[in-house]
């Protein structure tokens, strides 16, 4: 049985479908109840609380662990989840962290993520680490303003990074969980090209068939908006990358192609599949 954390999120949903479609027994874990594919067991659990994953690990052989924003809040101990898995019958963990672990190793959230990676490496379990860059699905932050005013408001409008479709992350994670050849791999996951927020707005407009105006936010305005849904330190780290990406952060990684045998999906594909959110 494979346990998938964050199972109702942008990566967890398609990953759960892929594993169930491959005939694997899956337990989907999320903070709140949500629909899951037929044959998948769902468990609501707060991974930051006492006990964490222990109630859902019985009988599990593999674990997909996503370090979501709340796992970096004060009092959270994500490395404890690795220990809980190691103390159970889990033998394989695919861990989703961040490209920033390699490109900006000294930020507070990156230090915390690297610590979890290191605990996993020393756990005695088989492991694979996935380090994605920015998510295409972060464009959903703009959905309300696009619906109401046909406006995308974002900082650093003309600075591009190679954002990745969460569906590609899910397919890579499924491949790593289903094929042991990826054990011990550390994969950097990006999209096929750099794309700026202004060009993302143009792609959304093309999908809608309607004009969408771009509005440049200041860094302070963007931080205030982001801090409503993630710890302030994580918002700062994210804005550092979006505003001043390093050469490593604009590099298109070959790892999606290497694992899936095809190039990563462009942002326009993500926008087309999610156009209903912007109508």
C-alpha positions in Angstrom: 0.0 0.0 0.0 1.2 3.5 -0.9 0.4 6.5 1.4 0.1 9.9 -0.4 0.2 13.0 1.7 -1.3 16.3 0.3 -3.6 14.0 -1.7 -6.2 16.6 -2.5 -3.7 19.2 -3.7 -2.3 20.1 -7.2 0.3 17.3 -7.1 -1.5 14.8 -4.8 -4.7 14.5 -6.8 -3.1 13.4 -10.1 -0.6 11.3 -8.3 -3.4 9.4 -6.4 -5.2 8.9 -9.7 -2.0 7.6 -11.4 -1.2 5.1 -8.7 -4.8 3.9 -8.5 -4.9 3.6 -12.2 -1.7 1.4 -12.0 -3.6 -1.0 -9.8 -1.9 0.0 -6.5 -3.6 0.2 -3.2 -3.5 3.8 -2.1 -4.3 5.7 1.1 -4.9 9.4 0.4 -4.1 11.7 3.3 -5.2 15.4 3.5 -6.2 17.8 6.2 -9.9 17.8 5.2 -12.2 15.2 3.7 -12.4 15.3 -0.1 -13.4 13.0 -3.0 -10.9 10.4 -4.1 -10.8 7.9 -7.0 -12.8 4.7 -6.6 -11.0 2.1 -4.5 -8.8 4.7 -2.8 -9.1 5.0 1.0 -9.1 8.6 2.3 -7.9 9.7 5.8 -8.2 13.2 7.1 -5.1 14.0 9.2 -3.2 17.1 10.4 0.5 16.2 9.8 1.6 19.0 12.0 -0.3 17.7 15.0 0.6 15.0 17.6 0.9 11.6 16.0 1.3 12.9 12.5 1.3 10.0 10.1 1.3 7.1 12.6 -2.5 6.4 12.3 -2.3 5.8 8.5 1.1 4.0 8.2 0.0 0.5 9.2 0.5 -1.8 6.3 2.1 0.9 4.1 5.2 0.0 2.0 5.7 3.3 0.4 5.1 7.0 1.2 4.9 10.2 -0.9 5.7 13.1 1.5 5.0 16.6 0.4 6.4 19.4 2.6 3.6 21.9 2.3 3.7 25.5 3.7 2.2 24.5 7.0 5.0 22.0 7.6 7.3 25.0 8.0 5.1 26.9 10.6 6.3 27.3 14.1 6.1 24.1 16.1 6.0 21.8 13.0 8.5 19.0 12.9 8.5 17.5 9.4 11.6 15.3 10.1 9.5 13.5 12.7 7.4 12.1 9.8 10.4 10.4 8.4 11.1 8.8 11.8 7.5 7.7 12.0 7.8 6.1 8.6 11.1 4.4 9.4 9.5 3.0 12.6 6.7 1.4 10.6 6.8 -1.1 7.7 7.5 1.7 5.2 10.4 0.8 3.0 10.3 3.6 0.4 9.8 7.3 0.5 9.5 9.8 -2.3 10.0 13.3 -0.8 8.9 16.5 -2.5 11.0 19.5 -1.3 12.1 22.5 -3.5 14.7 23.5 -6.0 15.7 26.2 -3.6 17.4 23.6 -1.4 20.2 23.5 -4.0 20.0 27.1 -5.3 19.5 29.0 -2.1 20.6 26.7 0.7 20.8 29.3 3.4 17.3 30.6 3.5 15.4 29.4 6.7 12.9 27.3 4.9 15.5 25.8 2.6 17.7 24.9 5.6 14.6 23.1 7.2 13.9 21.3 3.9 17.5 20.1 3.6 17.4 18.9 7.1 14.4 16.7 6.3 16.3 15.4 3.2 19.3 14.5 5.3 17.1 12.7 7.8 15.6 10.7 5.0 19.0 9.8 3.6 20.1 8.4 6.9 16.8 6.6 7.6 17.7 3.2 6.2 14.7 3.4 3.8 14.9 3.6 0.1 14.4 7.2 -1.0 14.0 9.5 -3.9 14.0 13.3 -3.6 12.1 15.6 -6.0 13.0 19.3 -6.1 10.6 21.3 -8.3 10.9 24.9 -9.1 7.8 27.2 -9.2 4.4 25.6 -9.9 2.2 26.6 -12.8 -0.7 26.2 -10.5 0.4 29.3 -8.5 -1.4 31.2 -11.2 -4.6 30.2 -9.4 -3.7 33.1 -7.1 -4.9 35.3 -9.9 -8.2 33.5 -10.6 -10.5 35.8 -8.6 -9.1 39.0 -10.1 -9.2 37.5 -13.7 -12.8 36.5 -13.2 -13.9 39.8 -11.7 -11.7 42.4 -13.5 -9.7 40.5 -16.2 -6.5 41.5 -14.3 -3.4 39.5 -13.4 -1.6 41.3 -10.5 1.9 40.0 -9.8 5.4 41.3 -8.9 8.4 41.1 -11.3 6.3 41.0 -14.4 9.2 40.7 -16.8 11.3 38.2 -14.8 11.0 34.6 -16.0 11.6 31.2 -14.4 10.8 27.7 -15.8 7.7 26.9 -13.8 6.4 23.3 -13.9 3.0 21.8 -14.3 2.0 19.9 -11.1 0.7 17.1 -13.3 4.3 16.5 -14.5 5.5 16.4 -10.9 2.8 13.9 -10.1 3.8 11.7 -13.1 7.5 11.8 -12.0 6.5 10.9 -8.4 4.4 8.0 -9.7 7.3 6.7 -11.8 9.6 6.9 -8.8 7.1 5.1 -6.6 6.5 2.4 -9.2 10.0 1.8 -10.4 12.9 1.2 -8.0 15.5 2.3 -10.6 15.0 5.8 -9.2 16.0 4.9 -5.7 18.7 7.3 -4.5 17.9 9.9 -7.2 17.7 13.6 -6.6 15.7 15.2 -9.4 15.3 18.9 -10.3 11.9 19.4 -12.0 11.2 22.4 -14.2 9.0 23.3 -17.1 10.3 23.5 -20.7 11.1 27.2 -20.8 11.3 30.3 -18.8 8.1 32.3 -18.7 7.4 35.7 -17.1 4.2 36.6 -15.2 3.3 38.9 -18.1 3.5 36.1 -20.6 1.5 33.8 -18.3 -1.3 36.5 -18.3 -1.1 36.5 -22.1 -1.5 32.7 -22.1 -4.5 32.9 -19.8 -6.0 35.5 -22.1 -5.5 33.4 -25.2 -7.2 30.4 -23.5 -10.1 32.6 -22.4 -10.4 34.3 -25.7 -10.6 37.6 -23.9 -8.1 40.4 -23.0 -6.4 40.2 -19.6 -4.5 43.2 -18.3 -1.3 42.8 -16.3 -0.7 44.9 -13.2 2.8 45.0 -11.6 2.7 44.6 -7.8 5.4 45.9 -5.5 7.3 43.3 -3.5 5.6 44.5 -0.3 2.2 44.2 -1.9 3.0 40.7 -3.1 4.4 39.6 0.3 1.3 40.8 2.1 -0.9 38.7 -0.3 1.3 35.6 -0.1 1.6 35.8 3.7 -2.1 35.0 4.0 -1.5 31.4 2.8 2.1 30.6 3.7 4.6 31.5 6.5 6.3 34.9 6.0 9.7 33.4 5.7 8.6 31.1 2.9 7.0 34.1 1.1 10.3 36.0 1.4 12.2 33.1 0.0 9.8 32.7 -2.9 9.9 36.5 -3.7 13.7 36.3 -3.7 13.6 33.6 -6.4 10.9 35.3 -8.5 12.6 38.7 -8.4 16.2 37.8 -8.7 16.6 34.2 -10.0 20.1 32.8 -10.1 21.4 31.1 -13.3 20.6 27.7 -11.7 17.0 28.9 -11.1 16.4 29.8 -14.8 18.1 26.6 -16.1 15.7 24.1 -17.7 16.3 20.8 -16.1 16.4 17.6 -18.3 15.0 15.4 -15.5 11.3 15.4 -16.5 12.3 14.3 -20.0 14.8 11.7 -18.5 12.2 10.1 -16.3 9.0 10.4 -18.4 10.5 10.1 -21.9 8.8 13.3 -23.0 9.3 17.0 -22.5 7.6 18.8 -19.6 4.3 20.5 -20.5 4.3 24.2 -21.3 2.3 26.7 -19.2 -0.3 27.1 -21.9 -1.3 23.4 -21.5 -1.9 24.0 -17.8 -3.9 27.1 -18.5 -6.1 25.3 -21.0 -6.9 22.5 -18.6 -7.7 24.9 -15.8 -9.5 27.6 -17.8 -12.7 27.2 -15.8 -11.0 28.7 -12.8 -10.6 32.0 -14.7 -14.0 32.3 -16.3 
